[in-house]
Amino acid sequence: MADITRRLGWRHLRSTPTAHIRHHRGGTLVHDGPGLAFWFRPLTAALSEVPVEDRELAMTFRARTADFQDVSVQATVTYRVGDPALAATRLDFSIDPDTGVWRGAPLEQLGTLLTETAQQHALHVLARTPLAEALADGVAAVRERIATGLGTEPRLPATGIEVVAVRVMAVRPEAEVERALRTPARELIQQEADRATYERRAVAVERERAIAENELASQIELARREERLVEQHGANARREAQENAAADQVRAQAEAARTVRLAEAEAAKSVALAEAEARAAREVGEARAEAQAAWLRVHGEVDVATLHALTGTRLAENLPHIDSVTLSPDVLTGLLSRLGAGDRG
C-alpha cells in the first residue's frame, strides 16, 4: 500500500520498489514506474498501484478419481504481474488518493482466476486416474497438468499475469479410505515388527542360553580350580605338619640333649658335692676323733678329784640360770622331815 501524506491541499505519494505506480491527470499518464515518489492534486489524479513482486497463492480443493473416490489436493501457485500497465487496464488496481488503499479487490480476482483454472486442470487429470495411481503418482501428474494448463491459459497473458512455479504438496483420500488403505500396509508392518520381535526374542534366548552355558562353564572351571586349591591347601598343610613335626622332633632332641647335659652336670655337681661333704665329714670326724683321743689322754693322766671338779664345773655350766627359788610349804615340810630324820639317825 502506498504511503500518502497531506500538505495544504496537495498530496505526496511514496511507494515501495515492488509496487508499480501509474498516475493519470486529466487522462494523461504523468507518472509510470515502480518505487515512485511525487506530489499530486487529489481532485485531478487517477492512481493505480500494481504489485510486481512474486506472490504465492495457496489453494485446497476436492476432486474425484476414476473409481469415484473423493480426494483433496493441496497446491501452491507462485505468480507475478509481468505487465503492470496491462494488468491495470484489465483489473481494478486503483487506489484512494487520500488513503492509498485499493478501491477494489484485484488480488482476490487474480486468486479466483488462478484457483479456478488450476482446479479445472487438476479435476480433469484426476477424473481419468484411479485412486491407487492418483495416490502413488498423482502429485507429479497433477503438478505437471496444472503448470501446463496455466501456461496455456489465454486469460493470464491477456491480464499481464505470469506463472512462476506450481507446487502440489499432497493428494489425499478421505479419512475412512485412507485408514482402509493403510490397513494392509500396517498389517504388513506389524507382521514385520512381530517377526523382528520373534527374531529378537530368539536371539535373546540364544544369548541367554550362551550366557547360561558360559556361566555354567565358569562355575565348573571355578569348582575345578577350587578343588585344586583345596588339594594344594591339603598338601601345604601336610607339608607344614611334617615340617612342624620335624622341627618338634629336632627341638625335642635338643631339649633331651640339653636335659641330659644338665642332668650329667647336676650329677657331676652332686657327686663332687658329696665327695666334698664326705671329705669334710671325714676330716671333721678325724678332727673330733683326735680331739676325743686327746681329751681322753688328758683325762687319763688327771687324778679322780680333779675329774670330779671338772665334772661339777661342766655340770654347772650346763645348768640353766636361776634367779630365785620359791619353796612351797609341802616341799619345805618334806625337806625338814628328811633333815630331822637324818639328825636322829
Steps between C-alpha positions, in 0.01 A plus 500: 500500500632842401587754769306828441541814708300827488641852467267805441279341235784303347581136545838329501522134395794273581495138383722195550734350238263205459198718417445640148324840512299650209391863537253649254402866503223608272530172306870543446758264650726716712694246713557134420745269676593320825620673814381852404459799727322816383249775586153509349160659537236248611214653298675460165705181565416139411740261674563127455734280705593165349719261711779355289664265757457123495189399692392156616144377483418197716199297393317190621222336301325165469491271198371155405707221351408258222371245755275763662714565807521851641845647553629836620779688322734747671694722260678835486535720192770768487422785258585863429365788292730511200324788319376750760354735238294220348394370840392850604275518192346155556460502880409776742831593670391860565573642846338774704703825467450577868574161663691301236265201544371303201149589406428144387643153567732427208707235677187304589396510136843369401479231766159388380619488139809295583319267742217421260737445210730271705202313645354445155817333371551297821142368485549407139809288566369339821169405340692266271731356770411218744544567868801272549681660206399849612644435845817348357575740211226760527716779646734512200219453250281770654792744528599446139142537378436819704829657381422412139141622530596832660771550239251455217216693660441806273340714770819521705724661235208720400485624859880543526544205742801266490508164681837449666459155661244239595535274803268216603554395859255211534220300342316336788186283511227519760582396853310169486652404166842601621460280809384212282796547269736517794372176651688252271818700529457524876435126521808435290702734719353331808594160359850626434510644850372171648755303301770738613373465857503121476845505346617739769351274767662196338831682491447605862419139599804377312714763668353409838574133430855589399534713812363215715741257337786741555396544862475120545838452338638774723351332806644163395839655441474683832405177679795325333733776606355493851563124508862554394523777755366270776748233394779753504384623842501136624847438359621822653340404834661155487835650407463753778405222748799294391730798532348585839541134612860500380557830677335363816714189478811712462390717789420189709837350422672824583298528822582138589867555431493819706315317779755218486780751513335680790436169678859395442620836623270476804613145564861600470435796724319276752779245489758771550294650783452158659869432469577841651249441781639154554855637514383777734314246715809274512715793585253615769471143631873464505532834675237401754659162545836660553341753739321220685816299512688799628223566753512140613879512527477817702236355735685175528800679642295714751407371851145423616447811709587722207261308280224546756566871511501525125177301486335732750618799303367364174173414672469846641572648155222295351241579773254778423535839671282524818415848625271398789367183667149470635439224760144391560393390845472140388855495364632679805321258736645203316851641510472574872371150567796353314746721684348399841517135415862539411589660822331216694680244323 
